[in-house]
C-alpha cells in the first residue's frame, strides 16, 4: 500500500505544468544555493549531489521564481530537493 501511495503522489507531481521541461543548473554552491533559469533557489535543507550543468525538472513551483517554494528532481541522479524560490538576481 505504501508503494502505491508513493506512486500516486509521484504521478501527481509529474503531471505538473513544468515537469516535462528540463532546466539546467547554471550555478551550484554547496548544493544549497542553486541558480536555475537565471533565478536563485535556496535549499530548504540540502540538495544531495546537485551540480553545475545538471538537468532538473520542476515537479512543483515555477522556474521563473514566481513561487514560494518548489520541488526539483535532478535527472542525473533522480534525487528530489525542496527549495525556496528567490527573487531574480
N, C-alpha and C positions, 0 to 999 in steps of 0.2 A: 504494500500500500504506500509506503514511504517513497519508493522509487517512482511509482505512478504519479504521486503528488509533485515530486521534483520535475518530472517530465512535463506535466501540465503547466507548472509555473514557468519553466524554461520556454515552452511553446508560446505562452502569453508574451514573454519578453521579446522573443524573436519576431513576433508579429508587429513590433513597434515600427513606426514610420522610418526610422533611421537605421534599423537593424540590418538591412541588406546593403548599405552603402559603407564601405570601409574608409577610414580616415587614417592618416599616418601620424605617428608621434614625431613632432618637429623638434622637441627637446624634452629630456627627462632628467630631473635632478634627484638622485637617490630614490627613484621610483615613488617619490612623494609629491612632487610638483611636475605636472605634465603640460606641455604646450601641444595642443591638437587643433588643427584648423585655424591657427593663429590665436587661439583662446587659451587662457590658463585654467587648468583644473587641478585642484588640490585633493590628494587622497585623504579620505576620512581616517584611514589607518595607515596602511602600507599596500601599495600595488606591487605584488610579488613579481619580479623579473619583467618589468615593463621597460623597454629600451628604445633609444632613438631609432627611428625607421620602422618600428613595429606597426602593423596594421591593427586598428581597433574598430570594433562595432559599438555603436551606441544602442544598448538594449533598452535604455530609458534616458530621459534627458534630451538635451539639444546640443548638437555640435557647434552651434553659433554662440553658445554660452548663455542663451536665454532660458535659464533654468536655475533652480536652487541646488539640485543635486542630480547626479547621473550615475548610471551603471554601465561600465565599459567591459567588453570582452576582448582580450588580446588574442588575435587569430594565430599567432605563432605558438603560444603555449596553452591556449584555451583557459587562461586564468581570468576571472572576473574581478572587478575592483569598483568599490563605491567611492565616488569623488564629489567634491563640492564644486559647483560652477562659479567662475570668477568673471569679472568684467574684462572687456577687451584690453589688450596690452597697449 
